[in-house]
Amino acid sequence: MESWWQYFNLHSDPFSTSPLSSNNERELFYKTTDIRQEIDTEISNFEKSLPFIRLIVGERGIGKTTVMHYIKNEAYKSHNVKPIYIDITSEKVDRDSNISTIIGSSILNTFIQEVLRDFYIHNKKIWKQYEPTFDKIIEEGGFLIGTDNCPSDPFKKIHFVHLKSITEWILTILETEKLKPLLLIDNIDKKIEYAEEFLIDATAQSLFEMFSHKSGMIYISCKQKLIDELKQNNNDAEISYLMDTITLNCLKPIEAYHLIDHRFKSVAYHDFENPFNFEAVHEIVQKQNGITRSIIAEVKDTLQKAQRKNLKRITKEAYLSRDFSTKDFNHIYNKILNDPSAKKGAEYVVKIYDFVNHNPNEFKNAIKYLIKLREEKKLYKNESKFETEFYKKKIIYSDRDENRQKIHPSIESLFVKIEDENVEVLSFYNWFVDSKIDEVELIPLEDIYEFEIVELIKWIQDKNVPNITKSKITSHQDVETKKEIQVFLNKSIEEYESLVTEDWDEIELENILSTIWQSLFYFCKAYAYYRAGCLKEDFCYNGIKDRKSDWDNIYYFIIHKKEFYVKSWKFVSKIRQIHIGVCFKNKDCPSKEELQNLYDKMHEPIKEMSEHWKKTQCSSVAANLKSKNKLKDLFVSYASEDKELFVRPLIETLHEENLTIWWDEAEIKIGDDTLQSISKGLSESKYGLIILSPNYMRKDWPLRELNALLAKKKSMILPVWHNVNKEDVDNFSLIISGLHSIKTEYCSYEEIAKKVKDKILNDEME
């Protein structure tokens, strides 16, 4: 089978052709090709051109990435020019972009992974370790630097700051090879606030100066918004080093659609079992926002568009015709009404949507896996095994033959015309079209909270009223409802507080999960009322936001901090998939049925997990707890001459701090083997408290105890300096001298005991 990127008219070499253009498409894709003459002129005069920096500017999907690669490939034609291409994007395909960017990013990632293989440089690795491989990279035809993610707080400058040192290293190597670099930075405005900060920062200017002196050409791609922000927020002097921009004008949506449709139809591609319809994938991506966008955003977007047109009411007829919108929904709506295969595909998508509990992220993942398998692409390594098996078993594999990686027979419909009823399930559009309501009175956006928009739709649907105002939507906030909500929230808080104050070493797993469930259940009920508009914003501030954070913290604590409960369970991912997605990622108000459904789904995995724990873990956990409980907190090593004046008062103070202590006077009885008793005391103690004094340093027996502690673990030793200085300790042991210590000349008995206790407690928490 041919390489998948051939279907985008890019041939077998991903970036060798012109920007999304071919001979049979020139009449369609005229906007981007208009700039080719300008770029060709610049490339042809590359060696004699003066230093300059150019920004390639255009809206999302216009072809900026493709133009960058066109420039890069043209630069290859010059024997002494090597481009350095920096892609500020994620390793995975960015599903929030539209089809053009997805194609460009996918091809780039495929090229990096399959052609350069180990030469894909990630930001977490040591850059200079790649120096020996640089010659091979040059042989492959250039150098690419990718980042796993765009800069984000608190590490927002890491990539850009590192960029300077990376490029300095590359420039040095290229200079020894007598090669000129061409710098191309793509998607620099992935996070626009960081890009603006970077472009006006001295780091960027010094980096660009370094390049321009050595080569003369730098290209940076970004959206028009970044240029506007730069001009608005900064003085001309700060960005004077940037030359005029190369602007890519957008195609009209209908032109882009015909271009992709034309391209697909011109490709001779046949899959004898399940024909792959690229149009379907295009429409999935084209309407990606319909999948991920919540009902809140959908409604707000609709209201805003209508208000910009000075409409006071939205009628069903107006909505269907989309008179106030730039999107052409009529075309899509009519197609799905008149196409049985499209309807069948929509039904299958709804089935998938129901299967993943209406979780938009899970739904997106399901569609993503289907698309990947249609492209015969491997799943990314960092996608969890659980998720992969989950989707393959339930959605992707055919029921008739699970040994082959093929698409479910019903998927034929999915890839035909996947439109309204699938990607916009529960959207305002579908609700309004299907409802009995003919018009909805618009509410000024400044007078409405987001959660009230959600309830606006649901309440109208329940009451079947012709119009609704804010006063009506809030009229059902009666006193009894508020009391009920407060009861639910209080119960949730009580359950949570009982959980975090319990002694986790003494509570069984089933009880932990049961307590968590009760807290979650009460919280969800309160949350549901809140989302229904039955409480004001103070509830959100005092309750919901904090409760969600608390729940996340509880879950994180169980999974990561108490590993001895969960590290061998195969059920953890199952629990994670069920409750996190349903309760918090889904922005819709949970209904009673959804809450009951959530409980049913949580109950079985919790029960299964508990039974598994009892069978396989209970005995080992109990043994661990028993062993742990036998350990003393401290083994005290001291010289007998210091016992009465210092050691005994210190031990009494340590006892007052509820610390358990092994010391010879209390533990060694008449007739006991002293050496054996001390050896046992050392092995059954968590830490060794060493009283370093002149007496201790000149005696043989304490030195044996110290050596035994050092052999066990250096971090177990807690030194206390008593009447000694650094020179004394250095002469005695450089190892002990290097450990953080407590000095008796500065601390009382109580302060020493407090510091020792804090050390023990902090280590146990870690």
C-alpha positions in Angstrom: 0.0 0.0 0.0 1.2 3.5 -0.8 2.3 6.0 1.8 -0.8 7.7 3.3 0.5 11.2 2.6 0.1 10.5 -1.2 -3.6 11.1 -0.7 -2.9 14.7 -0.1 -1.0 15.1 -3.4 2.4 15.3 -1.6 3.9 12.3 -3.3 6.3 10.0 -1.4 8.6 12.8 -0.2 6.5 14.6 2.3 7.5 18.2 1.6 8.9 18.2 -1.9 6.0 19.8 -3.7 4.6 23.3 -3.7 2.4 24.5 -0.9 -0.8 22.3 -1.1 -0.8 22.9 -4.8 -0.6 20.8 -8.0 -1.1 21.4 -11.7 -4.8 20.3 -11.5 -5.5 22.5 -8.5 -4.0 25.9 -9.5 -7.4 27.3 -10.5 -8.7 26.4 -7.0 -5.8 27.2 -4.6 -4.8 30.5 -6.2 -4.3 32.5 -3.0 -1.3 30.6 -1.6 0.4 30.2 -4.9 0.3 34.0 -5.3 3.2 34.3 -2.9 5.4 31.7 -4.6 7.0 34.2 -7.0 8.1 36.4 -4.1 9.5 33.4 -2.2 11.2 32.0 -5.3 13.0 35.4 -5.8 14.2 35.4 -2.2 15.5 31.9 -2.4 17.3 32.4 -5.7 19.1 35.4 -4.1 19.8 33.6 -0.9 23.5 33.9 -0.7 23.7 37.6 -1.6 20.7 38.8 0.3 21.0 41.1 3.2 20.1 39.9 6.7 16.4 40.0 7.3 13.6 38.3 9.3 10.3 37.6 7.7 7.0 36.6 9.4 4.7 34.4 7.4 1.2 35.4 8.6 -2.2 33.8 8.0 -5.2 32.4 9.7 -5.4 28.8 10.9 -5.2 26.2 8.1 -4.3 28.6 5.3 -1.0 26.7 4.6 1.7 28.4 6.7 3.3 25.1 7.6 3.3 24.0 4.0 4.9 27.3 2.9 7.6 26.9 5.5 8.4 23.4 4.2 8.4 24.7 0.6 11.0 27.4 1.6 13.0 24.7 3.4 13.0 22.4 0.4 14.0 25.2 -1.9 16.9 26.0 0.4 18.1 22.4 0.0 18.8 23.1 -3.6 21.7 25.3 -2.5 24.6 23.0 -1.8 25.8 25.0 1.2 22.5 25.8 2.9 21.0 23.7 5.6 17.7 24.7 7.2 17.0 24.4 10.9 13.3 23.8 11.2 11.7 24.4 14.7 8.1 23.3 15.1 6.4 24.7 18.2 3.7 22.0 18.3 2.9 18.9 20.1 4.2 15.5 19.1 0.6 14.3 18.5 -1.6 15.7 15.9 -3.3 18.8 17.1 -6.9 17.9 16.8 -8.0 21.5 17.5 -6.6 22.7 14.2 -8.4 22.3 11.0 -7.6 19.9 8.2 -4.7 21.7 6.6 -2.7 22.0 9.8 -3.5 18.5 10.7 -2.1 17.2 7.4 1.0 19.3 7.8 1.6 18.3 11.4 0.9 14.6 10.7 3.3 14.5 7.8 6.0 16.3 9.8 5.6 13.9 12.8 5.6 10.9 10.4 8.7 12.1 8.7 10.4 12.8 12.1 9.5 9.4 13.5 9.9 7.2 10.5 12.7 8.8 8.5 14.9 10.4 11.2 13.9 7.9 13.8 16.2 8.5 16.8 17.2 11.9 15.6 14.0 13.5 16.7 15.3 15.8 19.4 13.0 16.2 22.5 13.5 19.1 24.9 14.1 16.8 27.9 17.2 15.2 26.5 20.7 16.4 26.6 21.2 18.3 23.4 24.9 17.8 23.0 24.7 14.0 23.1 23.4 14.3 19.5 26.6 15.8 18.3 28.1 12.5 17.0 25.0 11.9 15.0 24.9 15.3 13.3 26.7 14.2 10.2 24.1 11.5 9.6 21.3 14.0 10.1 22.9 16.3 7.5 23.0 13.3 5.1 19.3 12.8 5.7 18.7 16.3 4.5 18.4 18.8 7.2 17.9 19.2 10.9 14.6 19.3 12.7 13.9 20.3 16.3 10.6 19.4 17.8 9.1 20.2 21.1 6.7 17.9 23.0 4.5 20.8 24.0 4.5 24.5 23.5 5.8 26.5 26.5 3.4 26.7 29.4 3.5 28.1 32.9 5.6 27.6 35.0 8.1 26.5 32.4 7.0 28.9 29.7 10.5 30.1 28.8 12.3 26.8 28.9 12.0 26.0 25.3 12.7 29.5 24.0 15.7 30.0 26.4 17.1 26.6 25.5 16.6 27.4 21.8 19.5 29.9 22.0 22.0 27.4 23.4 20.8 24.7 21.0 21.1 26.9 17.9 24.5 28.2 19.1 25.7 24.6 19.2 24.2 23.8 15.7 25.7 27.0 14.2 29.2 26.0 15.5 28.9 22.6 13.8 27.6 24.0 10.6 30.3 26.6 10.5 33.0 23.8 10.7 31.2 22.1 7.8 31.1 25.4 5.9 27.3 25.4 5.8 24.9 28.2 6.1 21.8 27.8 8.3 18.3 28.9 7.4 16.2 29.3 10.5 12.4 28.5 10.3 10.3 28.7 13.4 6.8 27.3 12.8 3.7 27.9 15.0 5.5 30.4 17.2 2.2 31.7 18.5 1.0 28.4 19.8 0.5 30.3 23.0 0.2 33.8 21.9 1.1 35.6 25.1 4.4 33.7 25.3 5.2 34.3 21.7 4.7 38.0 22.1 6.9 38.0 25.2 9.5 36.0 23.3 9.6 38.3 20.2 10.2 41.4 22.3 12.7 39.7 24.6 16.4 40.2 24.4 16.8 36.4 24.1 14.9 36.4 20.8 16.7 39.4 19.4 20.2 38.0 20.2 19.2 34.7 18.7 18.0 36.3 15.5 21.0 38.5 15.3 23.2 35.5 15.7 21.5 33.8 12.7 21.2 36.8 10.5 24.9 37.6 10.7 25.7 34.0 9.7 23.0 33.3 7.1 20.8 36.3 6.4 17.3 34.6 6.4 14.9 33.7 9.2 11.2 32.8 8.7 8.6 32.7 11.5 5.0 31.6 11.0 2.2 32.9 13.1 -1.4 34.1 12.9 -2.4 37.7 12.2 -3.5 38.1 15.8 0.1 38.0 17.0 1.1 40.8 14.7 -1.8 42.9 15.8 -0.9 42.3 19.5 2.8 43.2 18.8 1.8 46.5 17.2 -0.7 47.4 19.8 1.3 46.6 22.9 4.8 47.4 22.0 6.8 50.3 20.6 8.0 50.1 17.0 11.6 50.1 18.3 11.1 46.9 20.1 10.1 45.0 17.0 12.0 47.0 14.4 14.1 44.0 13.6 11.1 42.3 12.1 10.7 43.0 8.3 7.4 43.3 6.5 5.2 40.2 6.7 4.3 37.7 4.0 0.5 37.4 4.3 -1.4 34.4 3.2 -5.0 35.3 2.4 -7.7 32.8 3.4 -9.6 30.8 0.9 -13.4 31.0 1.3 -14.8 27.9 3.1 -16.5 26.7 0.0 -13.3 26.9 -2.0 -11.4 24.9 0.6 -14.2 22.3 0.7 -14.1 21.9 -3.1 -10.3 21.7 -3.0 -10.2 18.8 -0.6 -13.2 17.1 -2.3 -11.5 17.5 -5.6 -8.2 16.1 -4.2 -9.9 13.1 -2.7 -11.8 12.2 -5.9 -8.6 12.5 -7.9 -6.8 9.9 -5.8 -6.9 6.3 -7.0 -7.3 4.6 -3.7 -9.1 1.4 -3.1 -9.6 -0.6 0.1 -11.5 -3.7 -1.0 -13.1 -4.3 2.4 -14.0 -0.9 3.7 -13.7 2.1 1.3 -12.1 4.9 3.2 -14.0 8.1 2.6 -11.7 11.1 3.2 -14.7 13.4 3.0 -15.9 11.9 6.3 -12.6 12.5 8.0 -12.5 16.0 6.7 -16.0 16.7 8.1 -15.0 15.2 11.5 -12.1 17.5 11.7 -13.9 20.4 10.2 -16.5 20.2 12.9 -14.1 19.2 15.7 -15.4 22.0 17.8 -18.7 20.3 17.7 -17.3 17.4 19.5 -15.3 19.1 22.2 -17.4 22.2 22.6 -19.7 22.1 25.6 -23.3 23.1 25.4 -22.4 26.3 27.3 -20.1 27.5 24.6 -22.5 26.4 21.8 -25.4 28.4 23.2 -23.2 31.4 24.1 -21.8 31.4 20.6 -25.3 31.3 19.1 -26.6 34.1 21.3 -23.6 36.3 20.5 -24.0 35.9 16.8 -27.6 36.7 17.0 -27.0 39.8 19.1 -24.4 41.1 16.6 -27.2 41.0 14.0 -29.5 43.0 16.4 -32.0 40.1 16.6 -34.3 40.0 19.5 -35.6 36.5 19.0 -34.3 33.4 17.3 -37.0 31.5 15.3 -36.6 27.9 14.2 -36.8 29.0 10.6 -34.1 31.6 11.1 -31.9 29.1 12.9 -32.3 26.5 10.2 -31.4 29.0 7.5 -28.6 30.4 9.7 -29.3 33.9 8.5 -27.2 35.3 11.3 -24.3 33.0 10.9 -21.3 32.6 8.5 -21.6 28.8 8.6 -23.5 27.0 5.9 -25.6 24.5 7.9 -28.4 24.2 5.4 -26.3 22.2 3.1 -25.3 19.7 5.8 -28.8 19.5 7.2 -30.4 18.8 3.9 -27.8 16.1 3.0 -28.4 14.1 6.2 -32.2 14.3 5.8 -32.0 12.9 2.3 -29.3 10.3 2.7 -30.2 7.0 4.4 -26.5 6.0 4.6 -25.7 9.2 6.4 -28.5 8.6 8.9 -27.3 5.1 9.5 -23.8 6.5 10.2 -25.2 9.0 12.5 -27.0 6.3 14.5 -23.7 4.4 14.9 -21.9 7.5 16.1 -24.7 8.1 18.7 -24.2 4.5 19.8 -20.5 5.2 20.3 -21.3 8.5 22.1 -23.6 6.6 24.4 -21.0 3.9 25.0 -18.5 6.5 26.3 -21.1 8.0 28.6 -21.4 11.2 26.6 -17.9 12.2 27.6 -16.7 14.5 24.8 -13.0 13.7 25.3 -13.6 9.9 25.3 -15.8 10.4 22.2 -13.0 12.3 20.5 -10.5 9.5 21.4 -12.8 6.8 19.9 -13.1 8.7 16.7 -9.3 9.4 16.7 -8.5 5.7 17.0 -10.9 4.8 14.2 -9.3 7.4 12.0 -5.8 6.1 12.8 -6.7 2.6 12.0 -8.3 3.7 8.8 -5.0 5.3 7.9 -3.2 2.1 9.0 -1.1 4.2 11.4 0.3 2.8 14.6 -1.1 4.2 17.8 1.3 6.5 19.7 3.5 4.8 22.3 2.3 7.0 25.1 -1.3 6.1 24.6 -2.3 3.8 27.5 -2.7 0.2 26.9 -5.9 0.2 28.7 -7.5 2.9 26.5 -6.3 1.1 23.3 -7.7 -2.2 24.3 -10.9 -0.6 25.6 -11.7 1.0 22.2 -10.5 -1.9 20.1 -12.6 -4.4 21.9 -15.8 -2.4 22.2 -15.8 -0.2 19.1 -13.1 -1.0 16.6 -12.8 -4.8 16.2 -15.4 -6.6 14.2 -17.5 -9.0 16.3 -17.0 -11.6 13.6 -13.3 -11.7 13.6 -11.4 -10.3 16.6 -8.0 -11.6 15.4 -7.7 -9.0 12.7 -7.3 -5.4 13.2 -10.2 -4.2 11.0 -13.0 -1.8 11.5 -16.4 -2.8 12.8 -18.8 -3.4 9.9 -21.1 -0.5 11.0 -18.1 1.9 10.6 -18.9 2.0 6.9 -21.7 4.3 7.8 -19.6 6.4 10.1 -17.2 7.4 7.4 -19.9 8.3 4.9 -21.3 11.6 6.1 -20.6 12.1 9.7 -22.4 15.4 10.5 -25.2 16.9 12.6 -26.5 14.0 14.8 -23.0 12.7 15.6 -20.6 15.5 16.3 -23.2 17.8 17.8 -25.1 15.4 20.0 -26.8 17.4 22.8 -26.0 20.7 21.0 -28.2 23.7 21.0 -28.8 23.2 17.3 -30.2 19.7 17.6 -32.2 20.6 20.7 -33.8 23.6 19.1 -34.6 21.8 15.8 -36.2 18.8 17.6 -38.0 20.7 20.3 -41.6 21.9 20.2 -40.5 25.4 20.8 -40.7 27.9 18.0 -38.8 30.8 19.5 -36.6 31.7 22.4 -36.2 35.2 23.8 -32.6 36.3 23.9 -31.2 37.3 27.3 -28.4 39.9 27.5 -25.2 38.0 28.0 -23.9 40.3 30.7 -26.9 39.4 32.9 -26.5 35.6 32.7 -24.1 33.2 34.2 -22.7 30.2 32.3 -24.5 27.6 34.4 -27.8 29.5 33.8 -27.4 29.1 30.1 -27.3 25.3 30.6 -30.4 25.4 32.7 -32.0 27.8 30.3 -32.1 25.1 27.6 -33.1 22.3 29.9 -35.8 24.2 31.7 -37.3 25.5 28.5 -37.3 21.9 27.2 -39.1 20.7 30.4 -41.7 23.4 30.5 -42.3 23.8 26.8 -42.8 27.6 27.2 -42.6 29.9 24.2 -40.0 32.2 25.8 -38.0 32.6 28.9 -36.3 35.4 30.9 -33.8 35.4 33.6 -36.4 36.1 36.2 -38.4 33.0 35.1 -35.3 30.8 35.1 -34.4 31.8 38.6 -38.0 31.7 40.0 -37.8 28.1 41.0 -35.0 28.7 43.5 -37.1 28.0 46.5 -36.0 27.7 50.1 -36.5 24.0 50.4 -34.3 23.3 47.4 -31.5 25.4 48.9 -31.8 23.5 52.2 -31.6 20.2 50.4 -28.5 21.3 48.5 -26.8 22.4 51.6 -27.6 19.1 53.3 -26.0 17.3 50.3 -22.9 19.5 50.4 -22.5 19.2 54.1 -22.7 15.4 53.9 -20.1 15.5 51.1 -17.7 17.6 53.2 -18.3 15.4 56.3 -17.5 12.3 54.3 -14.4 13.9 52.8 -13.1 15.2 56.1 -13.6 11.8 57.7 -11.6 10.3 54.9 -8.6 12.6 55.1 -8.4 12.4 59.0 -8.6 8.6 59.1 -5.5 6.5 59.9 -4.9 5.1 56.4 -2.8 2.2 57.7 -5.8 0.9 59.8 -8.6 1.3 57.2 -9.5 -1.3 54.6 -9.5 -0.4 51.0 -13.2 -1.1 50.5 -14.0 1.4 53.3 -11.7 4.0 51.7 -13.4 3.7 48.3 -16.9 3.5 49.8 -16.2 6.7 51.8 -14.9 8.4 48.6 -18.0 7.3 46.7 -20.3 8.7 49.4 -18.5 12.0 49.2 -18.6 12.0 45.5 -22.2 11.1 45.4 -23.3 13.9 47.7 -21.1 16.3 45.9 -22.6 15.3 42.5 -26.1 15.9 43.8 -25.2 19.3 45.1 -23.3 20.0 41.9 -26.3 19.0 39.8 -28.5 21.5 41.6 -25.9 24.1 41.3 -25.6 23.6 37.5 -29.4 23.8 37.4 -29.2 27.4 38.7 -30.5 26.7 42.1 -27.7 28.4 44.0 -26.0 31.7 43.4 -22.3 32.2 42.7 -21.2 32.1 46.3 -21.9 28.4 46.3 -19.6 28.0 43.4 -16.9 29.9 45.2 -17.3 28.2 48.6 -18.4 24.8 47.4 -18.1 23.5 43.9 -14.7 24.7 42.9 -13.2 23.7 46.2 -15.0 20.3 46.2 -13.8 19.5 42.7 -10.2 20.3 43.7 -10.6 18.2 46.9 -11.9 15.2 44.9 -9.0 15.4 42.5 -6.6 15.6 45.5 -8.2 12.6 47.1 -8.0 10.6 43.9 -4.4 11.6 43.3 -3.5 10.7 46.9 -4.9 7.2 46.6 -3.3 6.5 43.2 0.1 8.0 43.8 0.7 8.4 47.5 -0.6 5.1 48.9 0.9 2.9 46.3 1.0 -0.1 48.6 -2.8 -0.3 48.2 -3.0 0.1 44.4 0.2 -0.5 42.6 -0.6 -4.0 41.4 -4.3 -3.5 40.6 -5.5 -3.8 37.1 -8.7 -2.0 38.0 -7.3 1.5 38.6 -7.7 2.6 35.0 -11.3 1.3 35.0 -12.2 3.4 38.0 -10.4 6.4 36.5 -12.3 6.1 33.2 -15.7 5.9 34.9 -15.9 8.7 37.4 -13.4 11.4 36.3 -14.9 11.6 32.8 -18.5 11.4 33.8 -18.5 13.8 36.7 -16.2 16.6 35.8 -15.2 16.6 32.2 -18.8 16.5 31.0 -20.1 20.1 31.4 -23.8 19.2 31.3 -25.8 19.0 34.5 -25.9 15.5 35.8 -29.5 14.1 36.0 -30.7 11.7 38.6 -30.5 8.9 36.1 -26.9 9.8 35.2 -26.0 9.8 38.9 -27.6 6.4 39.4 -25.8 5.2 36.3 -22.6 6.5 37.7 -23.2 4.7 41.0 -24.0 1.4 39.2 -20.8 1.7 37.2 -18.7 2.6 40.2 -20.2 -0.2 42.4 -19.0 -3.2 40.4 -15.4 -2.1 39.9 -15.1 -1.1 43.5 -16.4 -4.5 44.6 -14.2 -6.3 42.2 -11.2 -4.3 43.3 -12.0 -4.9 46.9 -12.3 -8.7 46.4 -9.1 -8.8 44.5 -7.3 -6.9 47.2 -8.6 -9.2 49.9 -7.5 -12.3 48.0 -4.0 -11.1 46.9 -3.0 -8.2 49.0 -4.5 -8.5 52.4 -2.0 -10.8 53.9 1.0 -9.0 52.5 -0.4 -5.6 53.6 -1.1 -6.9 57.1 2.4 -8.3 57.3 3.8 -5.0 56.2 1.8 -3.1 58.8 2.7 -5.5 61.5 6.4 -5.2 60.6 6.1 -1.5 60.3 4.5 -1.2 63.7 7.4 -3.1 65.4 10.0 -0.6 64.2 11.3 1.9 66.8 11.6 5.5 65.6 15.1 6.0 67.0 18.2 4.0 67.9 20.3 6.2 70.2 24.0 5.7 70.0 26.1 7.5 72.7 29.0 7.3 75.0 28.2 6.1 78.5 30.0 9.2 80.0 27.3 11.4 78.5 24.3 9.4 79.7 23.4 11.2 82.9 24.2 14.8 82.0 22.8 14.8 78.4 21.4 11.6 77.0 18.8 10.7 79.7 17.2 14.2 79.7 17.1 14.2 75.9 15.5 10.7 75.8 12.8 11.8 78.3 12.1 14.8 76.1 11.9 12.6 73.0 9.4 10.3 74.8 7.2 13.4 75.5 7.0 13.8 71.7 5.6 10.3 71.5 8.6 8.9 69.7 9.6 5.2 70.3 13.2 4.8 71.3 15.7 2.0 71.5 18.5 2.6 73.9 20.5 0.1 75.9 19.4 0.9 79.4 15.7 0.2 78.5 16.1 -2.6 76.1 19.0 -4.8 77.2 18.1 -7.0 80.2 20.3 -9.1 82.6 21.6 -12.1 80.8 21.0 -10.7 77.3 23.8 -11.0 74.6 24.8 -7.3 74.3 26.1 -7.6 70.8 23.1 -9.5 69.6 20.7 -7.1 71.3 22.3 -4.0 69.8 22.3 -5.7 66.3 18.6 -6.4 66.7 18.0 -2.8 67.9 19.8 -1.4 64.9 17.7 -3.5 62.4 14.4 -2.7 64.1 14.9 1.1 64.2 14.0 3.6 61.5 16.8 6.1 62.4 20.0 6.3 64.3 20.4 9.3 66.6 24.2 9.7 67.1 25.3 11.9 70.0 28.7 13.1 68.7 30.8 14.2 71.7 34.6 14.0 72.6 33.8 10.9 74.6 32.0 9.3 71.7 34.8 10.0 69.3 37.5 8.3 71.3 35.6 5.1 72.3 35.5 1.9 70.3 32.0 0.6 71.0 30.0 3.6 69.7 32.1 3.5 66.6 30.9 0.0 65.9 27.3 1.1 66.2 28.0 4.0 63.8 29.6 1.7 61.2 26.6 -0.6 61.4 24.3 2.4 60.8 26.4 3.5 57.9 26.3 0.1 56.4 22.5 0.0 56.7 21.9 3.5 55.2 23.6 6.8 55.5 20.3 8.7 55.3 19.2 6.9 58.6 21.8 8.8 60.6 20.7 11.9 62.5 23.8 13.5 64.1 23.7 15.7 67.2 26.9 17.6 67.9 27.5 17.9 71.6 30.6 19.9 72.8 32.4 19.4 69.4 33.2 21.7 66.5 33.5 21.1 62.7 37.2 20.4 62.9 36.6 17.7 65.5 34.0 16.0 63.4 36.1 16.3 60.2 38.9 14.6 61.9 36.5 11.9 63.1 34.5 11.2 59.9 34.1 13.3 56.8 31.0 11.3 56.0 29.3 12.3 59.2 30.7 15.9 58.9 28.8 16.2 55.6 25.4 15.3 57.1 23.1 18.0 58.3 23.3 18.1 62.1 21.8 19.5 65.2 24.2 21.5 67.5 23.4 21.4 71.2 25.0 24.8 71.8 22.2 26.4 69.8 19.2 24.1 70.7 17.4 23.1 73.9 16.2 19.5 74.6 12.7 20.5 73.4 14.0 22.0 70.1 16.2 19.0 69.4 13.2 16.6 70.0 10.9 18.8 67.8 13.4 18.7 64.9 13.9 15.0 65.2 10.2 14.4 65.2 9.6 16.7 62.2 12.3 14.8 60.2 10.7 11.4 60.9 7.1 12.6 60.1 8.2 14.4 56.9 10.0 11.3 55.6 7.0 9.1 56.4 4.7 11.4 54.4 7.0 11.2 51.4 
